[in-house]
Amino acid sequence: MTNPLADSITDVSAKPDPGAIVEFDGVSKWYGHVIGVNNLNLKIPAGVTGLLGPNGAGKSTLLQLATGQLRPSQGTVKVLGHRAWNNFALNRYIGLCPEQDAFYEWMSGREFINACARLSGLSPRDANDATARVLDAVKMTEHANRPVKGYSKGMRQRTKIAQALVHDPLVLFLDEPLTGTDPVARRDLLDIIHRLGDEGRSILVSSHVLHEVQVVTPHIVLINRGRLVAVGNIRQIRDLIDNHPHRIILKSPEYRALAAKLVVCEDVVGVEIGRKNDTILVETNSPDRFYSRLSSLALSADSPIEEVYSEDDNLEAVFRYLVNS
């Protein structure tokens, strides 16, 4: 028995509307008395769009609404012109890389991705071919037969992106894909996202770090406390953020040696040793220059970097500025 909805989605997927890949029309989502998304009206075009906001801003809720995991309390969410909620046929055309890990730890990376391909409706032969293709795309082929439980954070993130890609979706949703990764993995993952955008994928990638998003797209959406704050070109937002110091945290077993290297850099205005003694809080007035040197520093034997993340102070300041304006 054919599914007319699935057939209609096939027609839409052949010629997606470039004006609105994802649409939020008067959408709100409440968790009891807590508001996750508040009266959101937004059209996301084809291509790569960055979704920016501090932790707790509602980014994950927005992505879960778009992928049909949550039902709106009010309003309508559409993807590729079709309702997202309770629309199983739409899953064939969207891919999600969630923020939280949800692996079968005993599986190898190859087995996990292959299982996701089969759940997406691919035949055994097509699933094997697709699994090999995406493993190569995310540079995980040589680690593919190892159990997931032994993967590093960067390898786990690559595997999650691979499972989101394995069924060749039209729209990708990436929820904080770089969280907790080391500088080398971060650079590689950004390259992967950038390449996918160049290939014509429509991608909505969320982050609370502006620098990450700027690498892959100039078009951004800012939300805070479930509300839409701004939509537009990243340059306009960046001009606002550059008026505030950027606070970045680095984790390293050789934190003193790393701090000594950073304190003499012209763009670094302050370095502070963290309470746990393996972290460094860095303030910089030129985040582009600072991030560009992290990959080489991470490869240095006397100052390895295990993790990089940014505090939310910069974005919070800009949100306050925009809201008060």
N, C-alpha and C positions, 0 to 999 in steps of 0.2 A: 504494500500500500504506500503510495507516494505521499510526501508531506508538502502541501502547497506552500506553507511558510518557508520550508527549506528551499523549495524551487524559487520562490520570490527573492530570497536572500542571495541565491546564486546569481540572479539577474542583477541585483544591486551590486554585488561584489565585482561583477565584470566591468561596471562603470560607476564607481563610487562618486557621490556628489562632492566635488572639491570644496564646496562652500561650507560643509558641515559634516565632518566625519563622526564627531560626537556632539550631541546636543543635550543641554540641561535647560528645561523649561519650567521655571518656578519651582525648583526642586529643594525640598527640605528633608532632613533625616534627623529624627529624635531618638535618643536612647533614654527613655523615661523623661526626666527633667533636663537631661543634658542634650545640647544641640550639636550635632555633628556637622551638618551642612544647613545653612540658613538662607532660604529663598534665592537659590542660585539660578541665574540666567546666563548661559554661556554657550557659545558655539566654537568648537575647536576645529580648525581647518586641516586639510591634508598636509602631510609633512611632519616635521619633528617639533613638538611643543614642550617646553619645560614648565612643570608645575612646582612652584616655589612656595614655601611657607615654613615657619618654625615647627618644632615638634608639637603635636596636638592641634595643628591648624585646621585639620580636616582633610588632608591630602589622601590618606588611606581610605577614608570613608568615600571620598569622591571616586576613587578608582574602583572600589568595591561596588559602588552603584553602577558605574559604567560597564563593569564586567558581569553584572547580573547576580552578584553574590548577596546584595542587599536590596530590599524593596524600599522605594522612596516613601516617606511618610506623607508627602504630597508632591505633586508635579510629575513630570515625565522625563525619563532618560532614554535617548535613542542613540544607537550606534549603527552607522551605515544605513540610516533611515528607518531602523527597526527598533521596537521596544526592547530594552535590555533585560528587564525583569521577566522571569519565567519564560524564557525564549531559548530553549536548549539548542535549537538549530543554529543560533548565532555563534555558539562556542567554536564552531568550525572555522570561523573567520577572525577570531580574536585570540591573542596570546597574553598571558599574565605572568610576570616575574614578581612574586610577592615579596614583601619586606622580610617576613619571618620564614625561617627554614621549615620545611615539612617533607622530609625525606624518609624513605625506608632505609635506615642506616646500614643494614646488612647487604643491600643491593650495591652492585657496582654502578658507576655513573652511566655506563652504556645500558645496563639493564633498566635503570630508572627512566632514562630518556626514551628507550624503546617502549617501555610500558605506557608512558604518556602518549607516544605516537599511536599505539594500538587503541588506547582509550579515546583518541581523537577520531577514530574510524579508519585509520590506514590499514591496508592489508599487511600480512607478515613481511612480504618482500619489500613493499614500499616503506614500511616502518624501519626495516634494517637499512635501506638506502638513505632514508631521511636522517636516521640517527647518526650514521657515518658522516653525512654532510654537515650537520650542525656541530658535531664534535670537532670537526676540522675548523669550522667557522669561529668557534670560541677558543681554539687552541687547547683542547682537552683530549685529543686523540691518544697521546702517550700515557695519560692517566686514566683512560676510560674503563679499564678492567679492574681498577682498585676499588675496594669498598668505600662508599661515601663517608662512612664514619671516620676515615682517616684523612679526609680532605681538609685543606686550609680554608679560611674564610673566602679568599679570592677564588679558589677552585669551586667552592660551593656556589658562589655568585655566578660564575661562568656556567655551571651546570643548570642553574635556575633559568638563565637566559636561553640556554640550549633547549630546555623543555618547552619554553614559551614559543620557540621558533620552529619546533620539529614538524608541526603540521602546516607550515607555510602560511601563517595568518596574514590578513590584510592590515590589521591594526594591532600594535603592541602596547601594552601597559606595563611600565617598569616602575616599581615602587621602591624608592631608595636603593637602587642596584649597587651603589658603591659603599654602602655603610660598612665600616670596620675593616676595609681592605687596606693593604699596604700600598705605598706609592706606585710600585711597578704594576701590580694588578689593577690599580685604579687607572693608570694610563692605558693599559691594554683594553680594559672594559670600555673606556671612553672611545677608544679607537673603533671597537666593535659597534657601539651605538652610532658613531659618526658614519661608519661604512653602511650600516643598515639604512640610515637616512638617505645616503647617497644612492642606494639601490631603489629608492622610491617607497620605502615603508612609511606608513603613518605611525608615529610613536608619540606617546604621552609619557614623559619620564619625570618622576617626582624627586625632589631633593630639598634639603634645607640649606644647601651650600651653593651660592650663586656661581662660583667659579666652575663647578662641575657642569652646570647647565650651559654656561656660556660657551663651553668647548664644542657643544653639539648643536646648538640652535640659537638664533637671535630672538625667537618668538617665545614669550613667557607669559604665564598666568600666575598672579600672586593671590593667595588666599590667607586669611588670618581669622581664627575663631569661627570658622565655617562660612565666612563671608568673602565675596569677591572684592579684592582691594584694587587691583590694577591688571590690565591686559595690554600688552604692547611689545615694543622693541626693547631688548635687554640693555641697550646703551642708555636709555632714559633712566632706567632703574639703577644702573651701575653708577651713573653720575651722582645719584642720591646717596648710595651706599659708600662711595669713596670719601664722603665727608666724615665717615666714622672709622675708628680703628678696627682692623680685622683681627680677631682672636682665634688662633689655631692651636690645637693640641696634638703633640707628637708623642708616641710611645716608643721607647727604645731601651734595651738592656744597658746600653752605653750612653745613658742620658747626659752625663756630664761632658763627655767628649763631643756629643752632638750640640749641646748648649754652647760650648766654647767655639764651635765653628759658626754657629748662627749669630752669636752676639756681635760679631765684627761685620756683619752684612749691613750695607747702607740702608736697605729697605726694612730692616728689623729695628723696631723702636723699643722693644722690651722682651726679655726672656725671664721666665720664672719657673723654678723647679716645683713640680706638683707634690701634693701631700704623700702620694704613694711612692715617690722617689724614682719611678720609672717613666714618668711623664713630664713633658715640658709645655708650658703655656707660652706661646709666642704671639706678640703683637706686631703687625706689619702694616705699613702704609702703602704697600704695592703688592697685593696678593698675586698678581700675574707673575711677577718676577720671582716671588717666593716659591710658588708651586712649581715653576719651571725647573728649579734646581733640586727638587725633592727626589726625583728618580735617581740621579747620580749619587746623592747623599745616601740613599737607601742601599745602594750597591757597595758602599764603602765598608770595609771590614771593621773599621774602628768606630763607626757611627751608624749601625743598621737602624732602620725605622720599621717597626712592626705594625703601626697603625697610625692613621691620620684622620682627624675629624675637626670640625669647626663648631664653635659655640654659636648660639643663636643671637647674640647681642646685636650684630650688624643688622640682620633682617628685622629684629624687633624694633630697632631704632627707626628704620625706614617705614615699617608699618605704622608706627606711631605718627611719623611725619605725614604720611599719606592720609591717614584717617583724620588727623587734626586739621589737615588742609582742606 
